Amino acid sequence: DQGPSAVMADTGTSTVALVADGVPKSFSYDDVFGPEATQQQVFHTCALPLVSAVLAHTNACLFAFGQTGAGKTHTMIGPEGGRRRGPEDGVLPRAAAELFRRIARLEEDSGAALGPGRAAYEVRASFLEVHCENVFDLLAGPTSSSREPSTACTLREQEGRVYAEGAVEEKVVSVAQVMNVIQRGAAARATAATGVHAHSSRSHAILTLAVEHRWKPPSAGPGEYKSQTSRLTLVDLAGSETMERSHQGNVDSAGVGTNLGLLVLGRVIRALAEGEATQRAPFRDSSLTRLLQSSLSGSAVTQMLACVGPAARDVAETGRVLGYATSARSVKMDPRETQVQDLIDDDPMLHDSPDPDTSLGRRAVWIEARGFGDVFARVVGDPQDPLMLYVHGSNQRNSSMMWNLLVEEMTDLASATPGIPDRFYHVAIDCPGYGRSPGDRQTIRSYPGAFLQSVIHALGRKDAVCISGSSQGAASTFNAVLEFPKLCSFVAVCHPVGHAVQRYSAIKQPTLLIFDTEDAGHPVSVGRIMRAHLPTPHYFEFTRSVDGPWEERHMGEELVRMLARHWGERPRRGAGACCER
């Protein structure tokens, strides 16, 4: 029982009244959210403008500040630390989803304007912890998580940006990969029981998504391109409670370090709010403020999300949080674009991410597709096992890498599902002109049947168990199966597009279809027509703003379920084996 409420929020006037000793004190903000506010509302107001800023080449930062237990983690990540995705997704997974969605559209539009391969984006994630004034890389493994000062990162400064030397930056291409980074980092983060919470964070955590935009101007020579990097920084500040509350007044080194960072951050904010020049604010007095200097100095779009609880017993701490946020609101910001760099690289932005599960034995192979040349592919499994083939869409950044997570999931699910083989040979190809495969990008559109048949034959097979396609790759899969009805036994498509879909009544294979009702580029109305004409549809719709990235969480299990249901019905055809090179 937290007792009577000491906080009254007025969302209409964006004010908060704090009642202390029977006397209300009012605080004004840009926006106020009451207990009835949804996660989507908080995201739309606080984080969506930051995503827009980053894609406009401006740095952006969001602070989450407040007493332990006030809801910072729930607001930023969601329930159970983001381990379960759904309607209660926090600001971070929603921001990541919006970021990747917009990048896909920007690359598609730039391809139409500048030509294929003229522009690309890459997103890299880093996750740092400030603990006892030392900065640790939460993605560096057990060496850093030991909290030995000797394993801490050294802070360096270059062109006005302070960074942790040697910190890992992981390339991420989906919300699931971002959340994996969060969960790994959170597992390594320093927590301890305090007088407020059994697992209170005794450190500050800083997640940064570096968004690099590379493009090749029409006048650029071989290997020449321009690069512009902006950063979205999300800061989870440790619990703001005093030593009196958190450790019954006892001295605790982690608590001292935590409070020092918050103390100096408060001084910096007050100095900036009072109009002090940036160079006179005490950024160098703590590691936290040094790392956040570029976010606080005025050139970034920065917001503070202050979380408070209603309990009367917390009124003193709530007053400190509200006062802190009031000072932050007074800081004058003048956002500016980041610098454009001229670079030379023979193969920009074509580098793989480290495979998080080395036991899969994922490897790269070249497939000699007769009539179409060499085709690059990423494969998992034994070439002797039944073949699963994956075809990506036509977006500029698409390649075989988009199927990495699904292949991992399929590997796990197949081994635990009765009625189907416990192992498959998974082959995800880079279509000609995409990723690392040379050739004409129109190949997969103009000759889908001949091309996919050539790939399957080059793998020593007459057919595949299943062909999975996304977007334009789904349309190509449908067209290939219409042209060569025995090319595969199952079809699985995600966000498909299609033309004259009435023809699909001739597709006898059980077909998994997944549509996002909010994706105007892949209209669900077309999907419903597909469902009506396909003889054996396994059809799913979801709404991303409500259900989150449903296809990432469920495509694997629904595909395995479809295989198990119809496995005994598939035609028995001859199959050879392939040799990799």
C-alpha positions as CSV (number, residue, x, y, z in Angstrom):
1,D,0.0,0.0,0.0
2,Q,1.6,3.3,-1.1
3,G,-0.9,5.5,0.7
4,P,-2.8,8.5,-0.7
5,S,-1.6,10.0,-4.0
6,A,0.6,13.0,-3.7
7,V,0.8,13.7,-7.4
8,M,-1.9,15.1,-9.6
9,A,-1.3,15.2,-13.4
10,D,-3.3,17.6,-15.6
11,T,-2.7,16.4,-19.2
12,G,-4.7,19.3,-20.6
13,T,-2.4,22.0,-19.2
14,S,0.7,19.8,-19.1
15,T,1.2,20.5,-15.4
16,V,1.9,18.3,-12.4
17,A,0.8,19.3,-8.9
18,L,2.8,17.8,-6.0
19,V,1.1,17.9,-2.6
20,A,3.6,18.2,0.3
21,D,2.4,18.9,3.8
22,G,-1.0,19.7,2.4
23,V,0.3,22.4,0.1
24,P,0.3,21.8,-3.7
25,K,3.2,23.0,-5.8
26,S,2.8,23.1,-9.6
27,F,5.3,22.2,-12.2
28,S,4.9,22.9,-16.0
29,Y,6.3,20.7,-18.8
30,D,5.9,20.3,-22.5
31,D,3.8,17.2,-22.1
32,V,2.4,15.3,-19.1
33,F,1.2,11.6,-19.2
34,G,-1.2,10.3,-16.6
35,P,-1.5,6.7,-15.5
36,E,-4.1,6.0,-18.3
37,A,-1.6,7.0,-21.1
38,T,-0.6,4.3,-23.5
39,Q,2.9,3.3,-24.5
40,Q,2.1,4.4,-28.1
41,Q,1.2,7.9,-26.8
42,V,4.5,8.2,-25.0
43,F,6.4,7.0,-28.0
44,H,4.6,9.3,-30.4
45,T,5.2,12.3,-28.3
46,C,8.7,11.7,-26.9
47,A,10.6,9.4,-29.3
48,L,9.0,9.8,-32.8
49,P,10.5,13.3,-33.2
50,L,13.9,11.9,-32.3
51,V,13.7,9.2,-35.0
52,S,12.8,12.0,-37.5
53,A,15.8,14.0,-36.3
54,V,18.3,11.2,-36.7
55,L,17.1,10.5,-40.2
56,A,17.5,14.2,-40.9
57,H,21.2,13.8,-39.9
58,T,20.9,15.3,-36.5
59,N,21.9,13.7,-33.2
60,A,19.1,13.0,-30.8
61,C,18.9,11.9,-27.1
62,L,16.2,10.7,-24.7
63,F,16.9,10.6,-20.9
64,A,14.8,8.4,-18.6
65,F,15.1,9.8,-15.1
66,G,13.3,9.1,-11.8
67,Q,13.3,7.1,-8.6
68,T,13.7,3.3,-8.7
69,G,10.4,1.6,-9.3
70,A,8.8,4.7,-10.9
71,G,8.5,3.0,-14.3
72,K,11.6,4.0,-16.3
73,T,12.4,0.5,-17.6
74,H,8.8,-0.3,-18.4
75,T,8.5,3.0,-20.3
76,M,11.7,2.7,-22.2
77,I,11.7,-1.1,-22.9
78,G,8.4,-2.6,-21.9
79,P,7.2,-5.4,-19.6
80,E,9.7,-7.9,-18.3
81,G,12.6,-5.9,-19.6
82,G,11.5,-6.4,-23.2
83,R,11.7,-10.2,-23.1
84,R,8.0,-10.4,-24.2
85,R,7.0,-8.2,-27.1
86,G,3.5,-6.9,-27.8
87,P,1.1,-4.0,-27.3
88,E,3.1,-2.8,-24.2
89,D,6.3,-2.4,-26.1
90,G,8.3,0.5,-24.7
91,V,9.8,3.5,-26.4
92,L,13.0,1.8,-27.5
93,P,11.6,-1.2,-29.5
94,R,9.0,1.2,-31.1
95,A,11.7,3.7,-32.0
96,A,13.8,0.9,-33.5
97,A,10.9,-0.4,-35.5
98,E,10.1,3.0,-36.9
99,L,13.8,3.6,-37.6
100,F,14.1,0.5,-39.7
101,R,10.8,1.0,-41.4
102,R,11.8,4.5,-42.5
103,I,15.3,3.4,-43.6
104,A,13.7,0.8,-45.9
105,R,11.5,3.4,-47.5
106,L,14.4,5.9,-47.8
107,E,16.6,3.4,-49.5
108,E,13.8,2.4,-51.9
109,D,13.1,6.0,-52.8
110,S,16.8,6.8,-53.2
111,G,17.1,3.8,-55.5
112,A,14.3,5.1,-57.7
113,A,15.9,8.6,-57.8
114,L,19.6,7.9,-58.0
115,G,19.6,4.3,-59.4
116,P,20.3,0.9,-57.7
117,G,23.1,0.8,-55.2
118,R,23.6,4.6,-55.0
119,A,22.6,5.0,-51.3
120,A,22.5,2.8,-48.2
121,Y,22.1,3.0,-44.5
122,E,23.7,1.0,-41.7
123,V,22.7,1.0,-38.0
124,R,25.2,0.0,-35.3
125,A,24.4,-0.4,-31.6
126,S,26.7,0.1,-28.6
127,F,25.8,-0.2,-24.9
128,L,27.8,1.4,-22.2
129,E,27.6,1.5,-18.4
130,V,28.9,4.2,-16.1
131,H,29.6,2.5,-12.8
132,C,31.6,4.1,-10.0
133,E,32.8,6.7,-12.5
134,N,34.3,4.0,-14.7
135,V,32.8,3.3,-18.2
136,F,32.3,-0.4,-19.1
137,D,31.3,-1.9,-22.4
138,L,28.2,-4.1,-21.7
139,L,28.7,-6.0,-25.0
140,A,32.3,-6.9,-24.3
141,G,31.5,-10.1,-22.3
142,P,32.7,-11.2,-18.9
143,T,35.9,-9.2,-18.9
144,S,34.0,-6.0,-18.7
145,S,31.2,-7.2,-16.4
146,S,33.8,-8.0,-13.7
147,R,33.8,-4.3,-12.9
148,E,37.5,-4.2,-12.5
149,P,38.7,-0.7,-13.2
150,S,41.5,-2.1,-15.4
151,T,38.8,-3.4,-17.8
152,A,37.1,0.0,-18.1
153,C,37.1,1.9,-21.4
154,T,39.2,5.1,-21.8
155,L,37.2,8.1,-22.8
156,R,38.5,9.9,-25.9
157,E,37.4,13.1,-27.7
158,Q,37.4,13.6,-31.4
159,E,35.8,16.4,-33.4
160,G,33.8,17.4,-30.4
161,R,32.4,13.9,-29.6
162,V,33.4,12.0,-26.5
163,Y,33.5,8.2,-27.0
164,A,34.6,5.1,-25.2
165,E,37.7,3.8,-26.9
166,G,37.4,0.2,-28.1
167,A,33.7,-0.2,-27.3
168,V,31.9,-2.8,-29.4
169,E,29.6,-1.5,-32.1
170,E,27.3,-4.2,-33.5
171,K,25.5,-3.9,-36.8
172,V,21.8,-4.4,-36.3
173,V,19.2,-4.9,-39.0
174,S,16.0,-5.6,-37.0
175,V,14.2,-4.8,-33.8
176,A,14.9,-8.4,-32.6
177,Q,18.6,-7.8,-32.9
178,V,18.4,-4.5,-31.1
179,M,16.4,-6.2,-28.3
180,N,19.1,-8.9,-28.2
181,V,21.7,-6.3,-27.6
182,I,19.6,-4.8,-24.8
183,Q,19.0,-8.1,-23.1
184,R,22.7,-9.1,-23.2
185,G,23.7,-5.7,-21.9
186,A,21.1,-5.7,-19.2
187,A,22.3,-9.1,-18.0
188,A,25.8,-7.6,-17.5
189,R,24.6,-4.4,-15.9
190,A,25.4,-3.8,-12.2
191,T,22.3,-4.1,-10.0
192,A,21.9,-4.5,-6.2
193,A,19.2,-4.6,-3.6
194,T,18.5,-1.2,-2.1
195,G,16.1,0.2,0.4
196,V,13.8,1.0,-2.5
197,H,14.0,-2.0,-4.9
198,A,15.4,-5.6,-4.8
199,H,17.1,-5.2,-8.1
200,S,17.9,-1.5,-8.4
201,S,20.3,-0.4,-11.1
202,R,23.5,1.0,-9.5
203,S,24.8,2.4,-12.7
204,H,23.8,4.5,-15.6
205,A,23.2,2.8,-19.0
206,I,23.7,4.5,-22.4
207,L,22.4,2.8,-25.5
208,T,23.5,4.4,-28.8
209,L,22.2,3.6,-32.3
210,A,24.6,5.1,-34.8
211,V,22.8,5.6,-38.1
212,E,25.2,6.0,-41.0
213,H,23.9,7.2,-44.4
214,R,26.3,6.5,-47.3
215,W,25.5,7.7,-50.8
216,K,27.3,8.0,-54.1
217,P,26.8,11.3,-55.9
218,P,26.4,11.0,-59.7
219,S,29.8,12.7,-60.1
220,A,31.7,10.3,-57.8
221,G,34.5,8.2,-59.0
222,P,35.1,4.5,-58.3
223,G,35.0,3.8,-54.6
224,E,34.2,7.4,-53.7
225,Y,31.1,8.1,-51.6
226,K,29.8,10.5,-48.9
227,S,29.0,9.5,-45.4
228,Q,27.0,11.2,-42.7
229,T,26.4,9.6,-39.2
230,S,23.9,10.7,-36.7
231,R,23.2,9.0,-33.3
232,L,20.1,8.2,-31.4
233,T,21.1,7.9,-27.7
234,L,18.8,6.5,-25.0
235,V,19.9,7.0,-21.5
236,D,18.6,5.0,-18.5
237,L,19.8,6.9,-15.5
238,A,20.1,5.0,-12.2
239,G,17.5,5.5,-9.5
240,S,17.5,9.1,-8.3
241,E,16.9,8.2,-4.6
242,T,19.3,9.6,-2.0
243,M,21.7,7.4,0.0
244,E,19.3,7.9,2.9
245,R,16.5,6.1,1.0
246,S,18.6,3.6,-1.0
247,H,21.0,2.3,1.7
248,Q,19.5,3.5,5.0
249,G,22.2,6.2,5.1
250,N,25.1,3.8,4.8
251,V,28.0,4.6,2.5
252,D,28.0,2.5,-0.6
253,S,30.6,3.0,-3.3
254,A,28.2,2.2,-6.2
255,G,25.6,4.6,-4.7
256,V,28.2,7.3,-4.2
257,G,29.3,6.9,-7.9
258,T,25.7,6.9,-9.1
259,N,24.8,10.0,-7.1
260,L,28.0,11.8,-8.2
261,G,27.0,11.4,-11.8
262,L,23.5,12.7,-11.2
263,L,24.8,15.6,-9.1
264,V,27.2,16.7,-11.8
265,L,24.5,16.2,-14.5
266,G,22.2,18.5,-12.4
267,R,25.0,21.1,-12.3
268,V,25.5,20.9,-16.0
269,I,21.8,21.3,-16.7
270,R,21.5,24.2,-14.3
271,A,24.5,25.9,-15.9
272,L,23.1,25.5,-19.4
273,A,19.6,26.6,-18.3
274,E,21.0,29.8,-16.7
275,G,22.7,30.6,-20.0
276,E,26.2,29.6,-19.2
277,A,28.4,29.0,-22.3
278,T,28.8,25.4,-23.1
279,Q,32.6,25.5,-22.5
280,R,32.0,26.7,-18.9
281,A,29.5,24.0,-17.9
282,P,31.2,21.3,-15.7
283,F,31.0,18.4,-18.3
284,R,34.4,17.1,-17.2
285,D,33.5,16.6,-13.6
286,S,32.0,13.1,-14.2
287,S,32.2,10.3,-16.7
288,L,28.4,10.4,-17.3
289,T,28.4,14.1,-18.3
290,R,31.5,13.7,-20.5
291,L,29.8,11.0,-22.5
292,L,26.6,13.0,-22.8
293,Q,28.3,16.3,-23.7
294,S,27.3,16.2,-27.4
295,S,23.7,15.5,-26.4
296,L,23.5,18.3,-23.8
297,S,25.6,21.0,-25.5
298,G,22.7,22.2,-27.7
299,S,23.4,20.7,-31.1
300,A,21.2,17.6,-30.6
301,V,17.5,17.2,-30.2
302,T,17.2,16.1,-26.6
303,Q,14.3,15.2,-24.4
304,M,14.0,14.1,-20.7
305,L,11.4,11.7,-19.7
306,A,10.9,12.1,-15.9
307,C,9.1,9.2,-14.3
308,V,7.4,9.7,-10.9
309,G,5.1,7.6,-8.7
310,P,2.1,8.8,-6.7
311,A,3.0,7.6,-3.2
312,A,3.0,10.3,-0.5
313,R,6.0,8.6,1.2
314,D,8.0,9.5,-1.9
315,V,7.0,13.1,-2.0
316,A,10.5,14.5,-1.3
317,E,12.2,12.4,-4.0
318,T,9.3,13.1,-6.4
319,G,9.9,16.9,-5.8
320,R,13.6,16.5,-6.6
321,V,12.8,14.6,-9.9
322,L,10.2,17.2,-10.9
323,G,12.6,20.1,-10.1
324,Y,15.4,18.3,-12.1
325,A,13.1,18.0,-15.1
326,T,12.0,21.7,-14.8
327,S,15.7,22.8,-15.0
328,A,16.2,20.5,-18.0
329,R,13.3,22.1,-19.8
330,S,15.0,25.5,-19.6
331,V,18.1,24.4,-21.5
332,K,18.2,26.1,-24.9
333,M,18.8,23.8,-27.8
334,D,20.0,24.7,-31.3
335,P,20.0,21.3,-33.2
336,R,22.5,21.1,-36.2
337,E,23.2,18.5,-38.8
338,T,26.2,16.3,-38.4
339,Q,29.2,16.7,-40.6
340,V,29.4,15.1,-44.1
341,Q,32.5,13.1,-44.8
342,D,34.2,12.2,-48.1
343,L,35.3,8.6,-48.0
344,I,36.8,6.0,-50.3
345,D,35.9,2.3,-49.9
346,D,35.9,-0.4,-52.5
347,D,33.0,-2.2,-50.8
348,P,31.1,0.1,-48.5
349,M,28.6,-1.2,-46.0
350,L,28.7,-4.8,-47.2
351,H,30.2,-6.3,-44.1
352,D,28.5,-9.2,-42.2
353,S,27.5,-9.1,-38.6
354,P,29.0,-11.6,-36.2
355,D,26.8,-14.7,-35.9
356,P,25.4,-14.7,-32.4
357,D,25.0,-18.5,-32.5
358,T,28.2,-20.1,-33.8
359,S,26.8,-23.6,-33.2
360,L,24.7,-23.1,-36.3
361,G,27.7,-23.3,-38.5
362,R,26.4,-20.6,-40.8
363,R,28.7,-20.1,-43.7
364,A,28.8,-18.4,-47.1
365,V,28.9,-20.3,-50.4
366,W,28.8,-19.5,-54.1
367,I,26.2,-21.3,-56.2
368,E,26.9,-21.8,-59.9
369,A,23.5,-21.1,-61.3
370,R,23.5,-22.2,-65.0
371,G,22.6,-19.3,-67.2
372,F,22.7,-16.8,-64.4
373,G,26.3,-16.9,-63.1
374,D,27.5,-17.1,-59.5
375,V,25.0,-16.5,-56.8
376,F,26.1,-15.7,-53.2
377,A,24.3,-17.5,-50.4
378,R,24.3,-17.9,-46.6
379,V,23.6,-21.5,-45.6
380,V,23.0,-23.5,-42.4
381,G,22.8,-27.2,-42.1
382,D,24.0,-30.3,-43.9
383,P,23.7,-30.3,-47.8
384,Q,22.3,-33.9,-47.5
385,D,19.2,-32.7,-45.7
386,P,15.9,-31.4,-47.3
387,L,16.3,-28.0,-48.9
388,M,14.6,-24.8,-47.6
389,L,15.2,-21.8,-50.0
390,Y,14.8,-18.2,-49.0
391,V,14.3,-15.2,-51.4
392,H,14.6,-11.6,-50.2
393,G,12.7,-8.6,-51.4
394,S,13.8,-5.8,-53.8
395,N,14.5,-3.1,-51.3
396,Q,18.0,-1.6,-51.7
397,R,19.4,-3.0,-48.4
398,N,17.9,-6.4,-48.8
399,S,20.1,-9.5,-49.0
400,S,20.2,-13.0,-47.7
401,M,21.0,-11.6,-44.2
402,M,17.3,-10.7,-43.7
403,W,16.5,-14.3,-43.1
404,N,19.2,-14.9,-40.4
405,L,16.7,-14.8,-37.5
406,L,14.1,-17.0,-39.2
407,V,16.7,-19.6,-40.1
408,E,17.9,-19.7,-36.5
409,E,14.3,-20.2,-35.3
410,M,13.5,-22.8,-37.9
411,T,16.6,-24.8,-36.8
412,D,15.5,-24.9,-33.2
413,L,11.8,-25.6,-34.0
414,A,12.3,-28.4,-36.5
415,S,14.4,-30.4,-34.0
416,A,11.5,-30.2,-31.5
417,T,8.6,-30.8,-33.9
418,P,7.4,-34.4,-34.5
419,G,6.3,-35.4,-38.0
420,I,8.9,-33.5,-39.9
421,P,12.6,-34.0,-40.4
422,D,14.6,-32.6,-37.4
423,R,17.1,-31.0,-39.7
424,F,17.0,-29.0,-43.0
425,Y,19.5,-27.4,-45.3
426,H,18.7,-23.7,-45.2
427,V,19.9,-21.7,-48.2
428,A,19.3,-17.9,-48.3
429,I,20.4,-16.4,-51.6
430,D,21.5,-12.9,-52.7
431,C,19.5,-12.4,-55.9
432,P,21.5,-11.2,-58.9
433,G,22.5,-7.5,-58.4
434,Y,21.8,-7.6,-54.6
435,G,24.2,-8.0,-51.7
436,R,27.2,-9.8,-53.0
437,S,25.8,-11.5,-56.1
438,P,26.8,-9.9,-59.4
439,G,24.3,-9.5,-62.2
440,D,21.1,-7.7,-63.2
441,R,18.6,-6.8,-60.5
442,Q,15.8,-7.4,-62.9
443,T,16.6,-11.1,-63.1
444,I,14.4,-12.2,-60.1
445,R,11.5,-10.1,-61.5
446,S,11.8,-11.1,-65.2
447,Y,12.9,-14.8,-64.9
448,P,11.8,-15.9,-61.5
449,G,11.0,-19.5,-62.4
450,A,14.1,-20.1,-64.6
451,F,16.4,-18.5,-62.0
452,L,15.1,-20.3,-58.9
453,Q,15.0,-23.6,-60.8
454,S,18.6,-23.1,-61.8
455,V,19.6,-22.4,-58.2
456,I,17.8,-25.5,-57.0
457,H,19.4,-27.7,-59.7
458,A,22.8,-26.2,-58.9
459,L,22.3,-27.4,-55.4
460,G,21.8,-30.9,-56.7
461,R,18.1,-31.0,-56.2
462,K,15.0,-31.4,-58.4
463,D,12.9,-29.4,-56.0
464,A,12.9,-27.6,-52.6
465,V,10.8,-28.5,-49.6
466,C,9.8,-24.9,-49.2
467,I,10.5,-21.6,-50.9
468,S,10.1,-18.5,-48.6
469,G,9.8,-15.0,-50.0
470,S,9.4,-11.5,-48.7
471,S,7.8,-8.5,-50.6
472,Q,8.9,-8.7,-54.2
473,G,10.7,-11.9,-53.5
474,A,7.2,-13.3,-52.5
475,A,5.8,-12.2,-55.9
476,S,8.7,-13.9,-57.6
477,T,8.1,-17.1,-55.6
478,F,4.5,-17.2,-56.6
479,N,5.4,-16.6,-60.3
480,A,8.1,-19.3,-60.2
481,V,5.7,-21.9,-58.7
482,L,3.1,-21.0,-61.3
483,E,5.7,-21.6,-64.1
484,F,7.1,-24.7,-62.5
485,P,4.5,-26.3,-60.3
486,K,6.8,-29.0,-59.0
487,L,9.5,-26.6,-57.9
488,C,8.6,-27.0,-54.2
489,S,6.1,-28.6,-51.9
490,F,5.4,-25.6,-49.7
491,V,5.3,-21.8,-50.0
492,A,5.8,-19.2,-47.3
493,V,5.6,-15.5,-47.9
494,C,5.8,-12.4,-45.7
495,H,4.5,-9.0,-46.7
496,P,3.9,-10.3,-50.2
497,V,3.0,-8.3,-53.3
498,G,1.3,-10.0,-56.3
499,H,-0.2,-9.3,-59.6
500,A,-3.3,-10.9,-61.1
501,V,-3.6,-13.0,-58.0
502,Q,-6.6,-14.8,-59.3
503,R,-4.0,-17.0,-61.0
504,Y,-3.0,-18.3,-57.6
505,S,-5.8,-20.8,-57.7
506,A,-3.4,-23.0,-59.7
507,I,-0.9,-23.1,-56.8
508,K,-1.6,-26.4,-55.1
509,Q,1.1,-26.1,-52.4
510,P,0.1,-25.3,-48.8
511,T,0.9,-21.6,-48.5
512,L,1.7,-19.5,-45.5
513,L,0.8,-15.8,-45.9
514,I,1.6,-13.0,-43.4
515,F,0.3,-9.4,-43.8
516,D,0.6,-6.2,-41.8
517,T,-2.7,-4.4,-42.0
518,E,-0.9,-1.0,-41.7
519,D,1.6,-1.6,-44.5
520,A,0.3,0.3,-47.4
521,G,3.0,-0.9,-49.7
522,H,1.8,-4.5,-49.2
523,P,-1.9,-4.0,-49.0
524,V,-3.9,-6.5,-46.9
525,S,-6.8,-6.2,-49.3
526,V,-4.6,-8.0,-51.9
527,G,-3.8,-10.6,-49.3
528,R,-7.4,-11.3,-48.7
529,I,-7.9,-11.9,-52.4
530,M,-4.9,-14.3,-52.3
531,R,-6.4,-16.2,-49.4
532,A,-9.7,-16.5,-51.4
533,H,-8.0,-18.0,-54.4
534,L,-5.2,-20.2,-52.9
535,P,-6.5,-23.8,-52.4
536,T,-4.6,-24.3,-49.1
537,P,-3.9,-21.0,-47.4
538,H,-2.5,-20.6,-43.9
539,Y,-3.3,-16.9,-43.6
540,F,-2.3,-14.4,-40.9
541,E,-2.9,-10.7,-40.4
542,F,-1.4,-8.4,-37.7
543,T,-1.3,-4.7,-36.9
544,R,2.2,-3.5,-36.1
545,S,1.2,-0.6,-33.9
546,V,-0.8,-3.1,-31.7
547,D,1.0,-6.4,-32.1
548,G,4.5,-5.3,-32.7
549,P,6.7,-7.2,-35.1
550,W,4.4,-10.2,-35.1
551,E,6.1,-11.8,-38.1
552,E,9.5,-11.8,-36.5
553,R,8.1,-13.7,-33.5
554,H,5.7,-16.1,-35.2
555,M,6.7,-16.8,-38.8
556,G,9.0,-19.7,-37.8
557,E,6.5,-21.4,-35.6
558,E,3.6,-21.0,-38.2
559,L,5.9,-22.3,-41.0
560,V,6.8,-25.4,-38.9
561,R,3.2,-25.9,-38.0
562,M,2.2,-25.9,-41.7
563,L,5.0,-28.4,-42.5
564,A,3.9,-30.7,-39.8
565,R,0.2,-30.6,-40.8
566,H,0.8,-31.4,-44.5
567,W,4.1,-33.3,-44.5
568,G,2.5,-36.6,-45.3
569,E,0.8,-35.1,-48.3
570,R,3.9,-33.8,-50.1
571,P,4.8,-35.6,-53.4
572,R,7.8,-38.0,-53.2
573,R,10.3,-36.7,-55.6
574,G,13.9,-37.5,-56.2
575,A,16.6,-35.4,-54.6
576,G,20.3,-35.4,-55.0
577,A,22.9,-33.6,-52.8
578,C,25.0,-30.6,-53.5
579,C,28.6,-29.7,-53.1
580,E,29.5,-26.4,-51.6
581,R,32.3,-24.2,-52.7
